[in-house]
Amino acid sequence: MITIENLSHAIAGHKILTNVNTHLPHNKITALIGPNGAGKSTLLNAIGRQFDATAGDIYIDGAALKNIDLQDQARRLATVAQHLHVGSRIRVIDLIGFGRWPHAKGRLVQADYAAIDAALELFDLVELSGRFLDELSGGQRQRAFIAMAHAQDTDWLLLDEPLNNLDLKHGRSLMAHLRHLVDAQNRSVVVVLHDLNFTLAWADHIVAMRDGTIVFDGPTAEVATSEALSDLYQTPIEIVPMGGHYFAHYHR
């Protein structure tokens, strides 16, 4: 479990997170949701140790994140940021190979090559493996970075708006793969999502944010009500049952 206690962060005096207290359960897909500017990406990046928060603490299985060795952290957490920056003349297969660094330190062995091949296959990148990143579409690049994080083979996978640039097929495929990681491989996923219907369909747990604070959190089936979501987004949202699933209707 990841536990977040009294986490606050400010940049140039502007508060981004304010006294955030929540937990992210093991072996679940946790969705961070909320309107633009809610602090979702900042919270995810704090968990991924992309910066030191102004105040508060984050614990992974009871161990303070700030006290975990960076090499150990790289074997526990893999992060895919919203804005992806890397040299454009890197081939897809080499990018995915970077995910094996915490295990191989650059000296790849058979197990590492097997992990790279599996990631290429899972994310439909086999035919693109020899292509340079600047030769790919935005969606293809997104899949390549997620494949790199997958190859890192960590207990926790942190994804910041991974559905950006993905078409319907690959968006659904990604969420189905995350479901498989959780259900079959006992992995844990934390994902920033804007699409409420992807959230309702795939997330086990929700952390809802607005203005840098937690509005509500808990199991999706319990907390994702029409009333709670309408208040969160300040717009009418109706939760509609259909075919044994629930959908968010807010287009009328």
C-alpha positions as CSV (number, residue, x, y, z in Angstrom):
1,M,0.0,0.0,0.0
2,I,1.1,3.6,-0.7
3,T,0.1,5.9,2.1
4,I,0.1,9.7,1.7
5,E,0.1,11.8,4.9
6,N,-0.4,15.6,5.1
7,L,1.2,16.1,1.7
8,S,1.5,19.7,0.6
9,H,3.4,21.3,-2.2
10,A,3.8,24.9,-3.4
11,I,5.7,26.5,-6.3
12,A,6.8,30.1,-6.0
13,G,4.3,30.5,-3.2
14,H,1.4,29.0,-5.2
15,K,-0.2,26.0,-3.5
16,I,-0.5,23.0,-5.7
17,L,-1.3,20.4,-3.1
18,T,-2.8,21.1,0.4
19,N,-2.8,18.5,3.2
20,V,-3.5,15.5,1.0
21,N,-4.2,12.4,3.0
22,T,-5.1,9.2,1.2
23,H,-4.0,5.6,0.5
24,L,-3.5,3.6,-2.7
25,P,-4.3,0.0,-2.3
26,H,-2.2,-2.9,-3.5
27,N,-3.2,-5.0,-6.5
28,K,-5.8,-2.5,-7.7
29,I,-6.2,0.0,-10.5
30,T,-6.4,3.4,-8.8
31,A,-7.7,6.3,-10.9
32,L,-6.8,9.9,-10.0
33,I,-9.6,12.0,-11.4
34,G,-10.8,15.6,-11.2
35,P,-11.0,18.8,-13.3
36,N,-8.0,20.5,-14.9
37,G,-5.6,22.0,-12.3
38,A,-6.8,19.7,-9.6
39,G,-3.3,18.5,-8.7
40,K,-3.5,15.0,-10.1
41,S,-0.3,15.0,-12.0
42,T,1.5,16.7,-9.2
43,L,0.4,14.0,-6.7
44,L,1.4,11.3,-9.1
45,N,4.8,12.9,-9.6
46,A,5.3,13.2,-5.9
47,I,4.6,9.5,-5.5
48,G,7.1,8.9,-8.3
49,R,9.6,11.0,-6.5
50,Q,10.0,13.5,-9.3
51,F,10.4,16.2,-6.8
52,D,10.5,16.7,-3.0
53,A,7.1,17.9,-1.7
54,T,7.1,21.0,0.5
55,A,5.6,19.1,3.4
56,G,4.2,15.7,4.4
57,D,5.3,12.1,3.8
58,I,4.7,9.2,1.4
59,Y,5.1,5.6,2.5
60,I,5.4,2.4,0.4
61,D,4.6,-0.7,2.5
62,G,5.4,1.3,5.6
63,A,8.8,2.6,4.4
64,A,9.2,6.3,3.9
65,L,9.7,7.0,0.2
66,K,12.4,9.6,1.0
67,N,14.5,7.0,2.8
68,I,14.4,4.4,-0.1
69,D,17.5,4.0,-2.1
70,L,17.0,5.2,-5.7
71,Q,18.0,1.9,-7.1
72,D,15.5,0.1,-4.9
73,Q,12.9,2.7,-5.8
74,A,13.5,1.9,-9.5
75,R,12.7,-1.7,-8.8
76,R,9.5,-0.8,-7.0
77,L,8.0,2.1,-9.0
78,A,7.9,2.8,-12.8
79,T,6.5,6.1,-14.0
80,V,5.4,7.4,-17.4
81,A,5.0,11.1,-17.3
82,Q,2.4,13.2,-19.3
83,H,5.1,15.0,-21.2
84,L,7.6,12.6,-22.6
85,H,11.1,13.9,-23.4
86,V,13.9,11.8,-24.8
87,G,16.2,11.9,-27.8
88,S,14.2,11.5,-31.0
89,R,16.9,9.4,-32.7
90,I,16.4,6.5,-30.3
91,R,14.9,3.3,-31.7
92,V,11.8,1.8,-30.1
93,I,13.5,-1.4,-29.1
94,D,16.4,0.6,-27.4
95,L,13.9,2.8,-25.5
96,I,12.2,-0.3,-24.1
97,G,15.6,-1.6,-23.2
98,F,16.1,1.3,-20.9
99,G,13.3,-0.1,-18.7
100,R,15.7,-3.0,-17.8
101,W,18.4,-0.7,-16.4
102,P,17.4,-1.3,-12.7
103,H,17.9,-5.0,-13.2
104,A,20.7,-5.2,-15.8
105,K,22.7,-2.0,-15.4
106,G,23.1,-1.9,-19.1
107,R,24.4,-5.5,-19.4
108,L,21.4,-7.3,-20.9
109,V,21.0,-11.0,-20.5
110,Q,18.5,-13.5,-21.9
111,A,15.9,-12.6,-19.3
112,D,16.1,-8.9,-20.2
113,Y,15.7,-9.6,-23.9
114,A,12.7,-11.8,-23.1
115,A,11.1,-8.9,-21.1
116,I,11.8,-6.5,-24.0
117,D,10.3,-8.9,-26.6
118,A,7.2,-9.4,-24.3
119,A,6.7,-5.7,-24.0
120,L,6.9,-5.2,-27.8
121,E,4.3,-7.9,-28.3
122,L,2.0,-6.7,-25.6
123,F,1.9,-3.1,-26.8
124,D,1.6,-4.0,-30.5
125,L,5.1,-2.5,-31.3
126,V,6.9,-5.5,-32.9
127,E,6.7,-4.0,-36.4
128,L,7.8,-0.7,-35.1
129,S,10.8,-2.0,-33.0
130,G,13.4,-0.7,-35.4
131,R,11.8,2.7,-36.0
132,F,13.1,5.9,-34.5
133,L,10.8,7.8,-32.1
134,D,10.6,10.8,-34.3
135,E,9.2,8.6,-37.0
136,L,6.2,7.6,-34.9
137,S,2.8,9.1,-34.3
138,G,1.9,10.5,-30.9
139,G,0.0,7.4,-30.0
140,Q,2.7,5.1,-31.1
141,R,5.3,7.0,-29.0
142,Q,2.9,6.8,-26.0
143,R,2.7,3.1,-26.3
144,A,6.5,2.8,-26.6
145,F,7.0,4.7,-23.3
146,I,4.4,2.6,-21.5
147,A,6.1,-0.5,-22.9
148,M,9.4,0.7,-21.4
149,A,7.8,1.1,-18.0
150,H,6.2,-2.3,-18.3
151,A,9.6,-3.8,-19.1
152,Q,10.9,-2.3,-15.8
153,D,8.9,-5.0,-14.1
154,T,8.0,-3.1,-10.9
155,D,5.3,-3.7,-8.3
156,W,3.8,-0.2,-9.0
157,L,3.1,1.4,-12.4
158,L,2.4,5.1,-12.3
159,L,0.8,6.5,-15.5
160,D,0.0,10.2,-16.1
161,E,-2.9,10.5,-18.7
162,P,-1.7,7.4,-20.7
163,L,-4.8,7.5,-22.9
164,N,-3.6,10.8,-24.5
165,N,-3.1,10.3,-28.3
166,L,-4.4,6.7,-28.1
167,D,-7.2,5.7,-30.5
168,L,-10.2,3.6,-29.2
169,K,-8.5,0.3,-30.0
170,H,-5.2,1.0,-28.2
171,G,-6.9,2.9,-25.4
172,R,-9.1,-0.1,-24.6
173,S,-6.1,-2.5,-25.1
174,L,-4.0,-0.5,-22.7
175,M,-6.7,-0.6,-19.9
176,A,-7.3,-4.3,-20.5
177,H,-3.6,-5.0,-20.2
178,L,-3.4,-3.0,-16.9
179,R,-6.3,-5.1,-15.7
180,H,-4.3,-8.2,-16.6
181,L,-1.3,-6.9,-14.7
182,V,-3.4,-6.4,-11.6
183,D,-5.4,-9.6,-11.7
184,A,-2.9,-12.1,-13.0
185,Q,0.5,-10.6,-11.9
186,N,-0.4,-9.0,-8.6
187,R,0.8,-5.6,-9.8
188,S,-0.6,-2.2,-8.7
189,V,-1.5,0.6,-11.0
190,V,-2.1,4.3,-10.4
191,V,-3.3,6.2,-13.4
192,V,-4.5,9.8,-14.1
193,L,-7.6,9.6,-16.1
194,H,-9.9,12.3,-17.7
195,D,-12.4,9.9,-19.3
196,L,-15.0,9.0,-16.7
197,N,-16.2,6.0,-18.7
198,F,-12.8,4.5,-18.8
199,T,-12.6,5.1,-15.0
200,L,-16.0,3.5,-14.3
201,A,-15.1,0.5,-16.6
202,W,-11.6,-0.3,-15.3
203,A,-10.7,1.4,-12.0
204,D,-11.2,-0.4,-8.7
205,H,-10.4,2.6,-6.6
206,I,-10.8,6.4,-7.1
207,V,-9.0,9.4,-5.6
208,A,-11.0,12.5,-6.7
209,M,-9.2,15.8,-6.5
210,R,-10.1,19.5,-6.9
211,D,-8.0,22.6,-6.1
212,G,-5.1,20.5,-4.7
213,T,-7.2,18.6,-2.1
214,I,-9.0,15.3,-1.9
215,V,-12.8,15.6,-2.5
216,F,-13.5,11.9,-2.0
217,D,-11.8,8.6,-2.3
218,G,-12.6,4.9,-2.0
219,P,-13.8,1.9,-4.1
220,T,-15.2,3.0,-7.4
221,A,-18.6,1.2,-7.0
222,E,-19.2,3.0,-3.7
223,V,-18.0,6.5,-4.3
224,A,-18.6,7.2,-8.0
225,T,-22.2,8.4,-7.6
226,S,-24.0,10.9,-9.8
227,E,-24.1,13.4,-6.9
228,A,-20.4,13.1,-6.0
229,L,-19.2,13.3,-9.7
230,S,-21.5,16.2,-10.5
231,D,-20.1,18.1,-7.5
232,L,-16.5,17.2,-8.4
233,Y,-16.8,18.5,-12.0
234,Q,-19.4,21.2,-11.3
235,T,-21.5,19.9,-14.2
236,P,-24.5,17.5,-14.2
237,I,-23.4,13.9,-14.6
238,E,-25.8,10.9,-14.6
239,I,-24.5,7.4,-13.9
240,V,-26.5,5.1,-16.2
241,P,-26.5,1.3,-15.9
242,M,-26.2,-0.6,-19.2
243,G,-25.4,-4.2,-19.9
244,G,-24.2,-4.8,-16.4
245,H,-21.8,-1.8,-16.5
246,Y,-22.2,1.8,-15.6
247,F,-21.6,4.8,-17.8
248,A,-21.3,8.5,-17.2
249,H,-23.7,10.6,-19.2
250,Y,-22.9,14.3,-19.3
251,H,-23.4,15.4,-23.0
252,R,-26.9,16.8,-22.7
